[in-house]
Amino acid sequence: MDLDQLTALRTPEGSAALTAAAGLAGGDPLAAASALRAAGVPPTLAAAALTQAELRHRAVGKFGPAAAGMFLTRPGLEQATRRVVADRRAARLHAAGVRTLADLGCGLGADALAAARAGIRVYGVEADPVTAAMAAANAAAAGLADLFTVECGDATAFDVSRVDGVFCDPARRTTGTGRRIFDPRAYSPPWDFVTGLAERVPRTVIKVAPGLDHALIPAGAEAEWVGVDGDLVEAALWCGDLAEVPRRATLYRQQGAEVHRHQLTGSGADEAGVGPPRRYLYDPDPAVVRAHLVAELAVDLDATLGDPSIAYLYADRPTRTPYARCLEITDVLPFSLKRLRALLRDRRVGRVEILKRGSALTPEQLRRDLRLAGDEAASLVLTRVAGAPTVLIGRPVD
């Protein structure tokens, strides 16, 4: 989309096209385009409206009902923060005394809008002209244009002395191809600039990729990994006055109409004890694993590792926890395809879920090799115990 198309979508004719396109989202795109053209919508406007309708449909999982009025790009939507996460971050910034915030690399404005909803005055900076215009349009649609303004420009040139807090979400995809950037030193703005912000504005938050190397975490910063319903979605560095603990895993769980937040904290440097497999296996949430908080979880569960390098925990009794999934283990055996196949056949197991850590086996290939038949179900865990390839058979504990 270019600026002319965005401008056209914000006219009464464009608004009508967006409304018509919303009713066609999720269906056959060719049929949808034909329907809009039959209704007299010009082809270029119809294409732009259908693209927005598709993106808004996908964005509901991140932004809820507000997605219906937002302007989006595919890369911007992929990198945008989920509303529940952005709202919590904004609340934490507000509680820390931040009243004016620079959002450097504001993208479509998800975090800036959350901060504005919390009563913080936000100055957004975005390098891409279309994305910057969309962020401004999103602020207007949300009724927050007086609290969130956007300028198109270089984030490194913004005068941060104007604000008492900074949020920076550097671009982690290449321009044009949209490929992920895994080396933080290739971020935009540059990593040295990003990590130097805390020296200029102590209350600085940096959003980073969940796979960030712990060695790159600035000294004294709190590193937080965030999971939503079992998916690891992002990480953030809380710097200066905002750092409360060395490491934090924050999990959001949808339970009916409510979203519950759980937080596990610790040093990230402790090590859990090691022992043989026991009756119950715990598979920690990816956010807990990435935060290096498995040892802290082990203490809560009175559990041990089966191998010092594999993040599966074993305990004698089941303990309710939001930080891990629990399986009751019925069999522990050295991995042997022939033996495993015979055991599952004897038990009439026809359906298996396959979990793996520390195993080179491919679940899809193993499933084919097992040649399952039967009406029973089981969980298979491919792992290592004391360095040896091992398979565990069990069933989920509610």
Backbone torsions as a table, in degrees:
resi	resn	phi	psi	omega
1	MET	NA	141.6	175.2
2	ASP	-112.1	177.9	-175.4
3	LEU	-63.9	-35.6	179.9
4	ASP	-63.9	-41.3	179.2
5	GLN	-66.3	-39.9	177.4
6	LEU	-63.0	-42.9	178.0
7	THR	-60.5	-41.0	-179.4
8	ALA	-65.7	-37.1	-180.0
9	LEU	-68.2	-20.3	-177.9
10	ARG	-93.5	3.1	174.5
11	THR	-85.3	166.1	175.7
12	PRO	-54.9	-39.6	178.5
13	GLU	-65.3	-41.0	178.8
14	GLY	-67.1	-38.5	177.8
15	SER	-62.5	-38.9	177.4
16	ALA	-66.2	-38.5	178.5
17	ALA	-65.4	-40.1	178.1
18	LEU	-63.7	-40.8	178.6
19	THR	-63.4	-43.1	179.0
20	ALA	-66.0	-40.4	-178.7
21	ALA	-67.0	-33.7	-179.6
22	ALA	-60.6	-34.6	179.2
23	GLY	-74.5	-9.7	-179.0
24	LEU	-108.5	-3.3	-176.2
25	ALA	-63.1	141.3	178.2
26	GLY	89.8	-7.4	179.9
27	GLY	-99.0	-162.0	179.0
28	ASP	-69.1	119.5	-176.3
29	PRO	-63.0	-35.0	179.1
30	LEU	-67.6	-41.3	178.1
31	ALA	-66.1	-37.5	179.3
32	ALA	-64.6	-43.9	179.3
33	ALA	-62.6	-41.5	178.7
34	SER	-63.1	-39.0	-179.3
35	ALA	-65.3	-40.3	179.2
36	LEU	-68.4	-41.8	178.9
37	ARG	-64.3	-37.1	178.6
38	ALA	-65.2	-26.5	178.2
39	ALA	-84.1	2.8	176.5
40	GLY	91.3	11.0	178.6
41	VAL	-80.6	127.1	178.4
42	PRO	-55.8	145.3	-174.9
43	PRO	-54.0	-44.9	-178.5
44	THR	-64.3	-43.0	179.2
45	LEU	-67.3	-38.4	178.8
46	ALA	-62.7	-43.2	-179.9
47	ALA	-63.1	-43.1	179.8
48	ALA	-65.6	-41.3	-179.5
49	ALA	-66.0	-41.2	179.7
50	LEU	-66.8	-37.3	176.5
51	THR	-62.4	-45.1	178.6
52	GLN	-64.3	-39.4	179.4
53	ALA	-62.1	-42.2	178.6
54	GLU	-63.4	-46.2	-178.7
55	LEU	-66.0	-39.5	178.8
56	ARG	-64.8	-38.1	177.2
57	HIS	-60.8	-44.4	178.8
58	ARG	-69.1	-28.9	-173.9
59	ALA	-78.4	-11.7	-177.7
60	VAL	-58.2	-36.7	179.3
61	GLY	-63.6	-27.1	179.3
62	LYS	-92.4	-41.4	-169.7
63	PHE	-112.6	-6.3	-178.2
64	GLY	70.5	-153.6	-177.1
65	PRO	-58.7	-25.5	-179.1
66	ALA	-62.1	-20.7	-179.7
67	ALA	-60.0	-27.5	-176.3
68	ALA	-63.2	-21.6	-178.9
69	GLY	-112.5	10.3	-175.8
70	MET	-95.8	154.7	171.9
71	PHE	-104.7	132.9	-166.8
72	LEU	-137.0	155.8	167.1
73	THR	-122.4	157.6	-179.6
74	ARG	-62.2	-50.4	178.2
75	PRO	-62.3	-38.9	-179.8
76	GLY	-64.1	-40.2	179.3
77	LEU	-65.8	-40.8	-179.0
78	GLU	-63.6	-37.4	-177.3
79	GLN	-89.3	-14.7	-175.8
80	ALA	-64.6	146.6	179.0
81	THR	-78.1	138.6	173.3
82	ARG	-60.1	146.6	-174.9
83	ARG	-60.9	-41.8	-177.9
84	VAL	-61.7	-35.2	179.5
85	VAL	-75.2	-43.7	-180.0
86	ALA	-63.5	-40.5	180.0
87	ASP	-64.0	-41.3	179.5
88	ARG	-66.6	-39.5	178.9
89	ARG	-64.8	-41.1	178.8
90	ALA	-63.1	-40.5	179.1
91	ALA	-64.0	-38.5	179.2
92	ARG	-67.6	-40.0	177.0
93	LEU	-63.5	-44.1	-179.9
94	HIS	-63.2	-41.7	179.7
95	ALA	-64.6	-26.8	179.1
96	ALA	-83.1	-0.4	176.5
97	GLY	98.8	6.5	178.9
98	VAL	-74.1	125.5	178.8
99	ARG	-121.2	-21.7	173.5
100	THR	-129.5	131.4	-171.5
101	LEU	-132.5	134.2	169.5
102	ALA	-96.1	124.7	175.0
103	ASP	-105.1	98.2	-174.6
104	LEU	-90.4	111.7	-171.9
105	GLY	84.9	53.0	-169.6
106	CYS	-72.6	-12.8	179.9
107	GLY	57.5	-135.4	-179.0
108	LEU	-78.6	-7.8	173.5
109	GLY	99.7	13.2	-176.0
110	ALA	-58.3	-47.7	-179.3
111	ASP	-72.4	-38.7	179.8
112	ALA	-64.0	-40.1	178.7
113	LEU	-64.2	-39.3	177.9
114	ALA	-63.9	-42.8	178.4
115	ALA	-63.6	-40.3	178.3
116	ALA	-64.1	-39.9	176.9
117	ARG	-62.1	-28.1	178.7
118	ALA	-82.4	-1.0	178.1
119	GLY	93.7	14.0	-180.0
120	ILE	-95.0	136.1	175.6
121	ARG	-80.8	122.5	-172.5
122	VAL	-117.1	133.8	173.9
123	TYR	-112.6	106.9	-178.3
124	GLY	-91.1	144.3	174.9
125	VAL	-128.4	128.2	-179.2
126	GLU	-140.6	131.3	-174.9
127	ALA	-74.8	-32.4	-176.0
128	ASP	-85.9	123.8	-175.7
129	PRO	-60.6	-41.5	-178.4
130	VAL	-67.5	-44.3	179.4
131	THR	-63.1	-40.7	178.1
132	ALA	-61.6	-42.9	179.0
133	ALA	-65.1	-37.7	177.4
134	MET	-65.3	-41.0	178.4
135	ALA	-60.6	-42.8	177.9
136	ALA	-63.9	-39.8	178.3
137	ALA	-65.5	-36.9	178.7
138	ASN	-67.3	-36.2	176.4
139	ALA	-64.1	-42.0	179.3
140	ALA	-65.6	-42.8	-179.4
141	ALA	-63.0	-31.5	-179.5
142	ALA	-86.8	-1.8	-177.7
143	GLY	71.7	28.9	-175.5
144	LEU	-121.6	18.2	-176.7
145	ALA	-63.2	-22.0	178.6
146	ASP	-80.1	-16.3	179.9
147	LEU	-109.3	-15.8	-178.4
148	PHE	-134.1	110.7	176.1
149	THR	-118.4	152.8	-173.7
150	VAL	-126.5	136.9	170.6
151	GLU	-120.8	142.3	178.2
152	CYS	-90.3	118.6	-178.1
153	GLY	178.1	-167.6	-177.6
154	ASP	-87.7	120.4	-178.2
155	ALA	-61.4	-29.8	-177.6
156	THR	-71.9	-15.5	-178.6
157	ALA	-93.6	-4.4	-177.9
158	PHE	-70.8	137.6	179.8
159	ASP	-81.5	96.7	-175.5
160	VAL	-74.2	-6.5	176.0
161	SER	-68.9	-10.8	179.9
162	ARG	-78.4	-13.2	-171.1
163	VAL	-127.2	164.3	176.2
164	ASP	-109.7	7.5	175.3
165	GLY	-155.7	152.3	179.3
166	VAL	-132.7	135.1	168.2
167	PHE	-120.1	129.6	-179.3
168	CYS	-129.8	125.0	177.3
169	ASP	-120.6	84.4	-175.7
170	PRO	-65.0	148.5	179.3
171	ALA	-64.7	130.8	-178.2
172	ARG	-120.3	25.1	174.6
173	ARG	-135.2	147.3	179.9
174	THR	-73.1	146.1	177.7
175	THR	-70.0	133.4	178.0
176	GLY	95.1	-64.4	-177.1
177	THR	-81.5	-27.1	-179.4
178	GLY	74.9	13.1	-179.9
179	ARG	-72.6	145.9	-179.6
180	ARG	-66.5	143.4	174.9
181	ILE	-104.0	119.2	-176.6
182	PHE	-96.4	-20.9	179.3
183	ASP	-91.5	113.4	-178.8
184	PRO	-57.4	-25.2	-179.9
185	ARG	-67.9	-13.1	177.6
186	ALA	-100.2	6.9	177.5
187	TYR	-63.9	164.2	172.6
188	SER	-133.4	116.6	2.8
189	PRO	-62.8	162.8	-177.2
190	PRO	-61.2	151.2	-176.4
191	TRP	-59.1	-40.3	-179.7
192	ASP	-62.4	-39.4	177.1
193	PHE	-66.2	-44.7	-176.7
194	VAL	-61.3	-49.6	-177.5
195	THR	-72.5	-17.4	177.5
196	GLY	-84.2	-8.2	-178.4
197	LEU	-61.3	-36.9	-177.0
198	ALA	-63.7	-24.4	177.0
199	GLU	-72.7	-24.4	-179.0
200	ARG	-96.1	-36.2	178.0
201	VAL	-132.8	101.2	-173.2
202	PRO	-54.4	-35.2	-179.7
203	ARG	-90.0	83.0	-177.2
204	THR	-123.4	136.9	174.6
205	VAL	-121.9	133.3	-179.6
206	ILE	-120.9	122.3	175.1
207	LYS	-85.5	131.0	-176.8
208	VAL	-133.2	170.1	177.3
209	ALA	-70.6	144.8	-179.0
210	PRO	-60.4	-23.6	-179.3
211	GLY	-85.9	14.9	-178.4
212	LEU	-54.5	133.0	175.1
213	ASP	-65.5	128.2	-179.8
214	HIS	-59.3	-25.7	-179.6
215	ALA	-66.4	-19.5	-179.8
216	LEU	-90.1	-4.2	179.9
217	ILE	-69.9	124.5	-179.0
218	PRO	-60.7	146.0	179.1
219	ALA	-58.4	133.8	177.6
220	GLY	84.4	-6.4	-179.2
221	ALA	-84.4	150.6	170.7
222	GLU	-91.1	126.6	177.0
223	ALA	-103.8	124.8	-177.2
224	GLU	-120.0	131.1	172.7
225	TRP	-109.5	138.0	-172.2
226	VAL	-118.9	130.0	175.9
227	GLY	-120.9	143.3	177.5
228	VAL	-126.5	114.7	178.6
229	ASP	49.9	44.2	175.3
230	GLY	89.7	-7.5	178.4
231	ASP	-101.6	131.9	175.0
232	LEU	-79.6	117.2	-169.9
233	VAL	-110.0	-28.4	-178.9
234	GLU	-169.3	172.5	172.2
235	ALA	-138.0	157.0	-179.9
236	ALA	-145.0	147.5	176.3
237	LEU	-109.3	120.8	178.2
238	TRP	-100.7	117.2	-170.0
239	CYS	-109.1	164.1	174.3
240	GLY	56.4	-128.3	-176.5
241	ASP	-64.0	-18.1	-175.1
242	LEU	-83.3	-18.6	-177.7
243	ALA	-70.5	125.1	-179.1
244	GLU	-112.7	-36.5	-179.4
245	VAL	-141.3	160.8	178.6
246	PRO	-64.9	-45.1	-176.7
247	ARG	-137.2	145.8	-179.6
248	ARG	-145.0	136.2	169.5
249	ALA	-113.7	120.0	-179.6
250	THR	-113.2	122.6	-177.1
251	LEU	-117.1	136.3	174.8
252	TYR	-112.8	127.9	-179.3
253	ARG	-123.8	126.4	176.0
254	GLN	-82.6	121.5	177.0
255	GLN	-128.5	99.7	-174.8
256	GLY	65.4	-128.3	179.6
257	ALA	-88.0	-3.6	-175.9
258	GLU	-106.4	150.0	173.6
259	VAL	-114.0	123.7	-178.9
260	HIS	-105.0	140.6	179.8
261	ARG	-111.1	134.3	178.5
262	HIS	-128.9	141.3	-177.9
263	GLN	-132.1	129.6	175.1
264	LEU	-117.0	129.1	-176.3
265	THR	-127.2	162.5	177.6
266	GLY	172.1	-169.8	-177.0
267	SER	-79.9	-26.2	-174.5
268	GLY	76.8	4.2	-177.7
269	ALA	-117.6	-8.5	-178.2
270	ASP	-73.3	157.6	178.4
271	GLU	-121.7	137.2	178.6
272	ALA	-81.8	155.8	175.6
273	GLY	-69.5	161.9	-178.1
274	VAL	-120.7	137.7	178.9
275	GLY	-159.8	-178.2	-179.7
276	PRO	-73.0	160.6	175.6
277	PRO	-59.2	145.6	177.9
278	ARG	-123.7	-168.9	-168.3
279	ARG	-65.8	-33.3	-175.5
280	TYR	-117.7	134.6	176.9
281	LEU	-109.8	136.0	176.4
282	TYR	-114.3	128.0	176.6
283	ASP	-104.1	100.0	-174.7
284	PRO	-63.6	149.4	175.3
285	ASP	-57.7	143.4	179.9
286	PRO	-54.5	-32.9	178.9
287	ALA	-65.7	-36.1	177.5
288	VAL	-66.9	-41.4	-179.9
289	VAL	-65.5	-47.0	-177.9
290	ARG	-67.5	-29.3	178.5
291	ALA	-79.1	-2.8	-177.9
292	HIS	59.6	44.1	-178.6
293	LEU	-115.0	21.6	178.7
294	VAL	-64.6	-36.2	179.7
295	ALA	-64.3	-39.9	177.8
296	GLU	-65.1	-39.4	177.8
297	LEU	-66.8	-37.1	179.1
298	ALA	-59.8	-37.9	178.2
299	VAL	-64.2	-43.7	-179.9
300	ASP	-62.2	-33.3	-174.8
301	LEU	-98.3	-1.1	-173.6
302	ASP	52.0	52.4	-172.5
303	ALA	-123.5	165.9	177.3
304	THR	-134.0	163.7	174.3
305	LEU	-85.2	150.3	172.7
306	GLY	-87.2	-20.7	178.6
307	ASP	-148.8	134.9	-174.7
308	PRO	-62.3	-17.3	-177.9
309	SER	-106.5	4.1	-177.4
310	ILE	-119.0	126.9	-172.6
311	ALA	-86.3	46.7	167.8
312	TYR	-105.8	134.6	179.8
313	LEU	-109.4	148.9	-178.2
314	TYR	-128.3	137.6	-178.8
315	ALA	-143.2	166.2	-178.6
316	ASP	-86.9	-17.0	-177.1
317	ARG	-142.4	153.9	179.3
318	PRO	-80.6	137.9	177.9
319	THR	-129.7	129.5	-180.0
320	ARG	-66.7	128.3	179.1
321	THR	-151.6	141.4	175.5
322	PRO	-82.6	-5.8	-170.7
323	TYR	-96.3	-2.0	-178.3
324	ALA	-158.7	155.2	173.1
325	ARG	-94.4	143.5	-174.9
326	CYS	-114.9	135.7	173.6
327	LEU	-123.7	140.8	171.0
328	GLU	-90.7	123.4	-174.4
329	ILE	-93.1	129.4	178.5
330	THR	-104.6	-27.0	-176.7
331	ASP	-143.8	140.1	173.5
332	VAL	-129.4	119.8	-177.7
333	LEU	-146.0	147.9	173.2
334	PRO	-56.3	141.5	-174.9
335	PHE	-66.1	126.9	173.5
336	SER	-150.2	116.8	-177.3
337	LEU	-59.6	-43.0	-177.9
338	LYS	-62.9	-45.1	-178.6
339	ARG	-68.6	-41.1	-179.6
340	LEU	-65.3	-42.1	179.8
341	ARG	-61.5	-42.6	-179.3
342	ALA	-66.1	-40.7	-178.6
343	LEU	-64.6	-45.1	-179.5
344	LEU	-67.5	-34.1	177.4
345	ARG	-66.0	-43.0	179.5
346	ASP	-62.0	-31.2	-178.7
347	ARG	-94.0	5.6	176.8
348	ARG	58.5	40.6	179.2
349	VAL	-85.6	120.8	179.8
350	GLY	-114.5	-10.8	-179.6
351	ARG	-133.7	130.3	177.7
352	VAL	-135.4	143.9	162.9
353	GLU	-99.6	143.7	-176.6
354	ILE	-122.3	118.4	174.1
355	LEU	-105.4	149.1	178.9
356	LYS	-149.5	140.6	168.2
357	ARG	-148.8	128.7	178.8
358	GLY	76.1	19.7	179.7
359	SER	-124.0	139.5	178.6
360	ALA	-85.7	-5.8	-178.2
361	LEU	-69.0	146.5	176.6
362	THR	-96.2	120.1	-178.1
363	PRO	-53.4	-40.9	-178.0
364	GLU	-63.4	-42.9	179.6
365	GLN	-68.5	-40.6	178.6
366	LEU	-61.5	-40.9	179.9
367	ARG	-59.4	-41.6	178.2
368	ARG	-67.4	-41.5	-176.9
369	ASP	-67.5	-25.8	-178.1
370	LEU	-72.9	-24.1	179.3
371	ARG	50.7	58.9	-173.2
372	LEU	-69.6	145.4	174.6
373	ALA	-155.1	131.1	-179.0
374	GLY	144.0	177.9	-176.6
375	ASP	-114.3	9.9	178.3
376	GLU	-99.9	160.6	-179.9
377	ALA	-121.5	154.9	178.1
378	ALA	-154.4	160.7	173.9
379	SER	-108.7	131.8	176.4
380	LEU	-112.0	134.2	178.0
381	VAL	-118.8	115.4	177.8
382	LEU	-96.3	120.9	-174.2
383	THR	-158.1	-167.1	172.1
384	ARG	-124.3	141.8	173.4
385	VAL	-125.9	120.0	-176.1
386	ALA	52.9	36.9	176.9
387	GLY	86.3	-7.7	-175.6
388	ALA	-99.7	135.6	175.9
389	PRO	-58.7	128.4	-172.3
390	THR	-139.7	147.5	172.4
391	VAL	-121.9	134.8	176.9
392	LEU	-115.3	140.3	178.9
393	ILE	-115.4	133.7	-178.1
394	GLY	-162.4	-163.2	178.9
395	ARG	-147.3	149.1	-177.9
396	PRO	-63.7	144.5	172.5
397	VAL	-102.2	125.1	-178.5
398	ASP	-66.7	NA	NA
